[in-house]
């Protein structure tokens, strides 16, 4: 969801909102990764904790998009020839 919101903010040229969601998404991803080496698809909207439901997968690829937002925000994605 964060990734899709980020793309919408980029499309409507809202740089402050883009920066904010990029920072918060990276923080969310890195907290779980640093503490447990997990990348969840879903995180609790109130607590920010991943894996708080029975069927959570601790390494689900969609969660990696949280990091992709930061790469895009800092221009690294375009440097790889991706748009």
N, C-alpha and C positions, 0 to 999 in steps of 0.2 A: 504494500500500500504506500509506504514512504517513497518508493522509487517512482511510482506513478504520479504521486503528488509533486515530487521534485520535477519531473518532466513537464507537468502543467505549469509550475511556477517559472520554469525556464522559458516555456513557450510564450508566456505573458510578460516576460522580462521583469521579474520581481526579485532583483538581486539580494536584497536584505532577507527576504523570506527563504530564498534558495540557500543562502549561507547558513541560516539558522537550522533548517531541516538537515543540511549536510552535516553540520557539527553534531547535532543531537543524534542523528542516525549512526554516525561513526562512534560516538560515545556509547550508545546502546550496544552496538556490535562488540566493541573492544572490552567492555566491562565483562560480558559473559565469556568472551574468548580468553581474556587474561586470567580470570578466576577459575574457569572450568574447561577451557578448550572446546566450547560448544558454539555452534552457530544455529540458532533456531529460526524457523520460518515465522513463528508468531511470538510476540512478547506481550505480557500483560499491559493493558493500556494505563493502568493506575500505578502499578509498582515497577514496571519495566523489566520484570523477571521473565526469563524464557523457561519453557519446560514445566510450567505450573499446571499443565493438564495431563491426564493419563496417557493420551496418544501422541505426545510431543516426541519429535525425533531430534536428537541432540546434534545432528550434523545434516541439515537439510539445505540444499543448494540455493533456494530462493533467498535465504537469509543473507547470503553473500552480497546481494544487491545493496544492503545497507552500506557496505564498504565502497561499492561502485559509485554511489552518490558522491562520496568525498573525492574519488578520483576524477569524476566528471567536473565537480565544482572547482578543482584546482587545475583543470586543463590537461590532465594526464591522458584522459581517454582519447582526446583529439590527437595527441602526439603519437598515438599508435595507429593513426589513420582511421579511427572509428568516429562516426558522427551520430 
